Amino acid sequence: MTWPGLVLMLAATLARGGADGVRRKILVFGGNGFIGAATVEKLIQQGRNDVTIVNRGNWYWDSATRVKPHVQQVVCDRQKGVRACKELMSLVREPGAWFDAVIDFSCYSGAQMKQSLELLGNRAGLYVYISTDSVYEVCTKDHTGPTLETDDQRPTDTAEQFRLNRLDDYGNRKHEAEEVLRGREGLPWVFLRIPDVVGSRDGTRRWWLYQLWLRLHDIVPVHLPQKVANLDISLVQVEDVAAAISDILDGGVKVHNQAFNLAFKETLTLRRVLRDMGRQLGILNVNFNQYPEREMYLYPTVWKGPLSITKAEEYLQWSPVSWEEAVKVNCRFYESVMTSDQYVEEKTKLLQTFFSTFANDLTKSRAIADRLKKAYGIKLEDFVPWFIIKNEL
């Protein structure tokens, strides 16, 4: 068999994803957070993947039961460098060590990417890097349409590069990681550039906080600053990201060495997001504060506008859940959490954040506590100890 023929045969084997009975070995950096846990859970459910996850050993929401029992875990803090992780070094350096795919959720700089690639050597068949739409914030965009994957070129002017990098350090560092991986010869890669992700078990609690805020909108008007109220934005549902990653592992060479934007088909605005959430909660007329003294908004986090998903539709058959369905599913999940005995730690963090941010006088504090008790049966003092002190003053 010729060398090109052998390469195609190996690529087809990976694309079949174990259809010939061979299990796939997948190394995941992260895998315990919001997007990572959803992805690993999907890989586990397929029943044909042996998954090893590398993270600091923390388990969020119910990932300790959804994910932990079904994977091999290696504890490693990438901030300290992968070479300081003896267990990971031993795993990768075992004779014959090989990973059909590496999925990286936790790389935040070019230096971290370089360390990971040096560690892996030639022991991986594909590297899927979970990047971000923030990379476009440090690049030049010369059109007004949705952002394309080709809008990823840094300015040629050094001073302009420096200016953009200072404005978005996160986007700059993620872009650096892409550049390092792209420059690695012999290792196929895929970049997924995703916007703010929504869904159940979100560690940022952004959606959940907005949902609680809407429940209390007549007590604490929801901030809707004019500068972001009607700005076109993209979001994406967490399960759809997990499905796309799975499809990439099965996609073969046609998806290799490609970047893909992922997002809902619908272009959104913060105003629409909040109004649609409100309607799902039965709140038809949200009380907005468009001129808050100290504004707070959780979406958007980028300024270059919405993403084009045309390429993902062509290569990945990208067909995300509808925005309407996502609103319904996400709101129902967080409403159920508010009345559940599960997720006490997450609920405590949410309530303490909201209370410390917005309960700035006694009248408002009591009104919030009364509403939470009436709507969810929640005793605020069980979650926010300092409410008792404030209430007794």
C-alpha positions as CSV (number, residue, x, y, z in Angstrom):
1,M,0.0,0.0,0.0
2,T,1.3,3.5,-0.9
3,W,2.0,6.0,1.9
4,P,-1.0,8.3,0.9
5,G,-3.2,5.2,0.9
6,L,-2.0,4.2,4.4
7,V,-2.7,7.8,5.7
8,L,-6.2,7.7,4.3
9,M,-6.9,4.3,5.8
10,L,-5.7,5.5,9.3
11,A,-7.9,8.6,9.0
12,A,-10.9,6.5,8.0
13,T,-10.3,4.3,11.0
14,L,-10.4,7.3,13.3
15,A,-13.5,8.6,11.5
16,R,-15.3,5.3,12.1
17,G,-14.7,6.0,15.8
18,G,-14.3,2.4,16.8
19,A,-16.8,0.9,14.4
20,D,-14.4,-2.0,13.9
21,G,-14.5,-2.8,17.6
22,V,-11.4,-0.9,18.6
23,R,-12.0,1.5,21.5
24,R,-10.8,5.0,21.2
25,K,-8.5,6.5,23.8
26,I,-9.3,10.2,24.4
27,L,-7.3,12.5,26.6
28,V,-9.2,15.5,28.0
29,F,-7.6,18.6,29.6
30,G,-10.4,19.8,31.9
31,G,-13.5,17.7,31.6
32,N,-15.0,18.6,35.0
33,G,-16.4,22.1,34.2
34,F,-19.5,23.3,32.4
35,I,-18.7,22.4,28.8
36,G,-16.1,19.8,29.6
37,A,-18.4,17.7,31.8
38,A,-21.2,17.8,29.2
39,T,-18.7,16.6,26.5
40,V,-17.2,13.9,28.6
41,E,-20.6,12.6,29.6
42,K,-21.6,12.3,25.9
43,L,-18.3,10.4,25.2
44,I,-19.1,8.1,28.0
45,Q,-22.6,7.5,26.8
46,Q,-21.3,6.4,23.4
47,G,-19.8,3.3,25.1
48,R,-16.7,3.2,22.8
49,N,-14.3,5.7,24.4
50,D,-11.8,5.3,27.1
51,V,-11.5,8.8,28.6
52,T,-8.7,10.1,30.7
53,I,-9.3,13.6,32.1
54,V,-6.6,15.9,33.4
55,N,-7.6,18.7,35.9
56,R,-7.0,20.1,39.3
57,G,-9.4,17.5,40.9
58,N,-12.4,19.8,41.6
59,W,-15.9,18.5,40.8
60,Y,-18.7,20.9,40.1
61,W,-22.4,20.5,40.3
62,D,-23.0,16.7,40.0
63,S,-20.0,15.9,37.9
64,A,-18.6,13.8,40.7
65,T,-21.4,11.3,39.9
66,R,-22.0,12.0,36.2
67,V,-18.4,11.9,35.2
68,K,-15.9,10.8,37.8
69,P,-16.8,7.1,38.2
70,H,-16.5,6.6,34.4
71,V,-13.1,8.1,33.6
72,Q,-9.5,7.8,34.6
73,Q,-8.6,11.0,36.4
74,V,-5.1,12.6,36.6
75,V,-4.8,15.5,39.0
76,C,-2.6,18.2,37.5
77,D,-2.5,22.0,37.8
78,R,-1.5,23.3,34.4
79,Q,-0.7,26.7,36.0
80,K,2.3,25.0,37.6
81,G,3.3,23.3,34.3
82,V,2.5,19.8,33.1
83,R,6.0,18.6,33.8
84,A,5.3,19.1,37.5
85,C,2.5,16.5,37.2
86,K,4.3,13.2,37.7
87,E,1.2,11.0,37.2
88,L,0.5,12.7,33.8
89,M,4.2,12.3,32.8
90,S,4.1,8.6,33.6
91,L,0.9,8.1,31.7
92,V,2.1,9.7,28.5
93,R,5.5,8.1,28.6
94,E,4.3,4.6,29.0
95,P,5.5,2.3,26.2
96,G,3.1,2.5,23.3
97,A,1.1,5.3,24.8
98,W,-1.3,6.7,22.2
99,F,-4.4,9.0,22.2
100,D,-6.7,8.9,19.2
101,A,-7.8,12.5,20.2
102,V,-6.9,15.2,22.7
103,I,-9.7,17.6,23.7
104,D,-8.4,20.7,25.4
105,F,-10.8,22.8,27.5
106,S,-8.3,24.3,29.9
107,C,-5.5,25.9,27.9
108,Y,-5.3,29.7,28.3
109,S,-2.0,30.6,26.8
110,G,0.5,29.8,24.2
111,A,3.0,28.7,26.8
112,Q,0.5,26.1,28.2
113,M,-0.2,24.9,24.7
114,K,3.5,24.5,24.0
115,Q,4.0,22.5,27.2
116,S,1.2,20.2,26.3
117,L,2.5,19.6,22.8
118,E,6.0,18.9,24.0
119,L,4.6,16.4,26.5
120,L,2.5,14.6,23.9
121,G,5.2,14.4,21.3
122,N,3.9,12.2,18.5
123,R,1.4,10.3,20.7
124,A,-1.8,11.9,19.5
125,G,-3.9,11.6,16.3
126,L,-6.0,14.8,16.6
127,Y,-6.0,17.9,18.9
128,V,-9.3,19.6,19.4
129,Y,-8.9,23.0,21.0
130,I,-11.8,24.7,22.6
131,S,-11.1,28.3,21.8
132,T,-13.4,31.4,22.0
133,D,-14.9,34.1,19.9
134,S,-12.7,36.5,22.0
135,V,-9.8,35.7,19.6
136,Y,-11.6,38.0,17.1
137,E,-11.3,40.9,19.5
138,V,-7.6,41.1,18.9
139,C,-7.9,40.7,15.1
140,T,-8.8,42.9,12.2
141,K,-12.3,42.7,10.8
142,D,-12.9,44.7,7.6
143,H,-16.6,44.0,7.1
144,T,-19.9,44.5,9.0
145,G,-21.4,41.0,8.6
146,P,-21.3,38.1,11.0
147,T,-17.7,37.2,12.0
148,L,-16.1,34.6,9.8
149,E,-13.4,32.1,10.7
150,T,-11.1,33.9,8.4
151,D,-11.4,37.1,10.5
152,D,-8.7,35.7,12.7
153,Q,-5.7,37.7,11.4
154,R,-3.9,40.0,13.8
155,P,-3.2,43.6,12.6
156,T,0.0,44.0,10.7
157,D,0.7,47.2,12.7
158,T,2.6,46.4,15.9
159,A,1.1,49.3,17.8
160,E,-2.4,48.3,16.9
161,Q,-1.7,44.7,17.9
162,F,-0.5,45.9,21.3
163,R,-3.6,48.1,21.8
164,L,-6.0,45.3,21.0
165,N,-4.1,42.8,23.2
166,R,-4.3,45.1,26.1
167,L,-8.1,45.5,25.6
168,D,-8.7,41.8,25.6
169,D,-5.9,39.8,27.3
170,Y,-8.0,36.7,27.4
171,G,-8.6,36.8,23.6
172,N,-4.9,37.4,23.0
173,R,-3.8,34.5,25.1
174,K,-6.3,32.1,23.5
175,H,-5.2,33.3,20.1
176,E,-1.6,32.6,21.1
177,A,-2.5,29.1,22.0
178,E,-4.1,28.7,18.5
179,E,-1.0,30.0,16.9
180,V,1.2,27.5,18.7
181,L,-1.0,24.6,17.8
182,R,-1.4,25.6,14.2
183,G,2.4,25.8,13.9
184,R,2.9,22.2,15.1
185,E,3.7,20.0,12.1
186,G,2.3,16.5,11.8
187,L,-0.6,16.9,14.3
188,P,-4.0,17.5,12.9
189,W,-6.0,20.1,14.8
190,V,-9.5,21.7,15.1
191,F,-10.3,25.0,16.7
192,L,-13.8,25.5,18.1
193,R,-14.5,29.2,18.5
194,I,-17.5,29.5,20.8
195,P,-19.4,32.5,22.2
196,D,-20.8,32.6,25.7
197,V,-22.3,29.2,26.4
198,V,-25.6,28.7,28.1
199,G,-27.3,25.7,29.6
200,S,-27.7,23.7,32.8
201,R,-24.9,23.5,35.4
202,D,-23.2,26.7,34.2
203,G,-20.3,27.4,36.6
204,T,-20.4,31.2,35.8
205,R,-24.1,31.2,37.0
206,R,-24.8,34.1,34.5
207,W,-28.0,32.7,33.1
208,W,-29.2,31.6,36.6
209,L,-28.4,35.0,38.1
210,Y,-30.4,36.7,35.3
211,Q,-33.3,34.3,36.0
212,L,-33.3,35.1,39.7
213,W,-33.0,38.8,38.8
214,L,-36.1,38.6,36.6
215,R,-38.0,36.9,39.5
216,L,-37.1,40.0,41.6
217,H,-37.4,42.6,38.8
218,D,-40.0,44.7,40.6
219,I,-37.8,44.9,43.7
220,V,-34.4,45.2,41.8
221,P,-35.0,46.5,38.2
222,V,-32.9,44.5,35.7
223,H,-30.0,46.5,34.3
224,L,-30.2,47.0,30.6
225,P,-27.6,49.6,29.7
226,Q,-28.2,51.2,26.3
227,K,-24.7,50.4,25.0
228,V,-25.5,46.7,25.1
229,A,-29.3,46.5,25.0
230,N,-29.7,46.1,21.2
231,L,-26.2,44.9,20.3
232,D,-26.3,41.8,18.1
233,I,-24.7,38.8,19.9
234,S,-24.2,35.1,19.6
235,L,-24.8,32.4,22.2
236,V,-24.6,28.7,22.1
237,Q,-26.2,25.8,24.0
238,V,-23.8,23.5,26.0
239,E,-25.2,20.2,24.7
240,D,-24.7,21.4,21.1
241,V,-21.0,22.1,21.7
242,A,-20.6,18.6,23.2
243,A,-22.4,17.1,20.1
244,A,-20.1,19.1,17.8
245,I,-17.0,17.8,19.5
246,S,-18.3,14.3,19.2
247,D,-19.0,14.9,15.5
248,I,-15.5,16.2,14.9
249,L,-14.0,13.0,16.4
250,D,-16.0,11.1,13.8
251,G,-15.5,13.6,11.0
252,G,-12.3,12.4,9.5
253,V,-9.7,14.4,7.5
254,K,-12.2,16.9,6.0
255,V,-12.5,18.6,9.4
256,H,-8.8,18.5,10.2
257,N,-6.8,21.8,10.4
258,Q,-10.0,23.8,10.4
259,A,-11.5,26.5,12.7
260,F,-15.3,26.5,13.3
261,N,-17.6,29.0,14.8
262,L,-20.5,27.6,16.8
263,A,-23.7,29.4,17.8
264,F,-27.4,29.4,17.8
265,K,-28.9,30.1,14.3
266,E,-30.7,33.0,15.8
267,T,-28.9,36.3,16.3
268,L,-29.8,37.7,19.7
269,T,-29.6,40.8,21.7
270,L,-29.5,41.2,25.5
271,R,-33.0,42.8,25.4
272,R,-34.4,39.7,23.6
273,V,-32.6,37.3,25.9
274,L,-34.1,38.9,29.0
275,R,-37.5,39.3,27.5
276,D,-37.6,35.7,26.3
277,M,-36.5,34.4,29.7
278,G,-39.1,36.6,31.3
279,R,-41.9,35.3,29.2
280,Q,-40.8,31.7,30.0
281,L,-41.2,32.7,33.7
282,G,-44.6,34.3,33.1
283,I,-43.2,37.8,33.4
284,L,-44.5,39.8,30.4
285,N,-43.4,43.2,31.3
286,V,-39.9,43.2,32.8
287,N,-39.0,46.3,34.8
288,F,-35.7,47.4,33.3
289,N,-33.2,50.0,34.5
290,Q,-31.6,51.4,31.4
291,Y,-29.6,54.0,33.2
292,P,-28.1,52.3,36.3
293,E,-25.7,54.3,38.4
294,R,-23.3,51.3,38.5
295,E,-24.2,49.1,35.6
296,M,-24.0,45.4,35.6
297,Y,-24.5,43.1,32.6
298,L,-23.4,39.6,32.0
299,Y,-23.9,39.4,28.2
300,P,-22.2,40.2,25.8
301,T,-18.5,39.7,26.6
302,V,-17.3,40.6,23.1
303,W,-17.8,43.5,20.8
304,K,-17.2,42.3,17.2
305,G,-20.8,41.1,16.8
306,P,-22.4,37.7,16.1
307,L,-20.7,34.7,14.5
308,S,-21.2,33.2,11.1
309,I,-22.0,29.5,11.4
310,T,-22.1,28.8,7.7
311,K,-18.9,26.8,7.8
312,A,-20.0,24.6,10.7
313,E,-23.3,23.9,8.9
314,E,-21.3,22.8,5.8
315,Y,-18.6,20.7,7.4
316,L,-20.2,19.5,10.7
317,Q,-23.9,19.5,9.7
318,W,-24.3,22.0,12.5
319,S,-28.0,22.0,13.5
320,P,-28.3,23.5,17.0
321,V,-31.4,23.5,19.2
322,S,-33.7,26.4,18.6
323,W,-33.3,29.4,20.9
324,E,-36.9,29.0,21.9
325,E,-36.3,25.5,23.1
326,A,-33.1,26.4,24.8
327,V,-34.8,29.1,26.8
328,K,-37.5,26.6,27.9
329,V,-35.0,23.9,28.9
330,N,-32.6,26.2,30.7
331,C,-35.3,28.1,32.7
332,R,-37.0,24.9,33.7
333,F,-33.7,23.5,35.0
334,Y,-32.8,26.5,37.1
335,E,-36.3,26.8,38.5
336,S,-36.1,23.2,39.6
337,V,-32.8,23.8,41.3
338,M,-34.3,26.6,43.3
339,T,-36.8,24.2,45.0
340,S,-34.5,21.2,45.1
341,D,-32.3,19.9,47.9
342,Q,-29.6,19.3,45.4
343,Y,-26.8,21.7,44.5
344,V,-26.8,23.5,47.8
345,E,-23.3,24.9,47.3
346,E,-24.1,26.4,43.9
347,K,-27.4,27.8,45.2
348,T,-25.6,29.4,48.2
349,K,-23.1,31.1,45.9
350,L,-25.8,32.4,43.7
351,L,-27.9,33.9,46.5
352,Q,-24.9,35.3,48.3
353,T,-23.7,37.0,45.1
354,F,-27.2,38.5,44.4
355,F,-27.8,39.6,48.0
356,S,-24.4,41.2,48.4
357,T,-24.7,43.0,45.1
358,F,-28.3,44.3,45.2
359,A,-29.7,44.2,48.8
360,N,-28.3,47.6,49.7
361,D,-30.9,48.6,52.2
362,L,-33.1,46.9,54.8
363,T,-36.4,47.4,53.0
364,K,-35.0,45.8,49.8
365,S,-33.3,43.0,51.8
366,R,-36.6,42.0,53.5
367,A,-38.5,42.2,50.2
368,I,-36.0,39.9,48.5
369,A,-36.2,37.4,51.4
370,D,-40.0,37.5,51.3
371,R,-40.2,36.9,47.6
372,L,-37.7,34.0,47.8
373,K,-39.7,32.3,50.5
374,K,-43.0,32.8,48.7
375,A,-41.7,31.7,45.2
376,Y,-39.4,28.9,46.2
377,G,-39.8,28.2,49.9
378,I,-36.3,29.4,50.5
379,K,-35.3,30.8,53.9
380,L,-32.6,33.4,52.9
381,E,-30.9,33.1,56.3
382,D,-30.1,29.5,55.5
383,F,-27.9,30.6,52.6
384,V,-26.9,34.1,53.5
385,P,-25.9,34.2,57.2
386,W,-25.3,38.0,57.2
387,F,-29.0,38.5,56.3
388,I,-29.9,37.8,59.9
389,I,-27.5,40.5,61.2
390,K,-28.8,43.0,58.6
391,N,-32.4,42.1,59.4
392,E,-31.8,42.7,63.2
393,L,-30.2,46.1,62.8
